[in-house]
Amino acid sequence: GEAHDQTFRVQCIMDDLSLHTEAEGKSRRMAEQLAAQLALEKLPEAGS
């Protein structure tokens, strides 16, 4: 049933950088890792 078809939605918020990402996954870990990856891709390059 529904308990076996869960979707997890997480947000990664970095107020200091005005950065906010959101991701969904079939597990909490998958959603967390995707949100973190999206946040990393949005971060400005180090030293720029």
N, C-alpha and C positions, 0 to 999 in steps of 0.2 A: 504494500500500500504506500501511502504518502511518506511514511517514515523511512522508506528505503529509497526514495527519490528526492532527497533533500538538496536544496541549493543554498549555499552560504554566500552572503554579501558582506564585504568588509570595506572600510574606508581607511585610507592612510592620509592623515592630516598633519601638515607641518605649518603651523601658524606663522612662525618666524620667517618662513620663505613664501608665504601665501600660496602654499602648494596643497592640493587636495586631489586624491585619486580614489577611485572606487572600482572594485572588481568582484566577479562572481566565480564560484567554483563548486564542484561536487563534494569537496571537503573543505573544512575551515582552513587547513594548511595551504591547500591549492589557492584559495581565494586570497589569503594573506600574502603568499609569495607573489602572486600576480599583481596585487595592489602595490607591493613594495617595488617590484620591477618597473611598473609604470611610473612610480614616483622617482626612481633612479634615473629613468630616461628623461624626465622633465627637469631634473636638477641642472643648474648651470655648470659648465665645465669648471673644474678646479683651476684657480689662478686666472680666470677671465673676469 
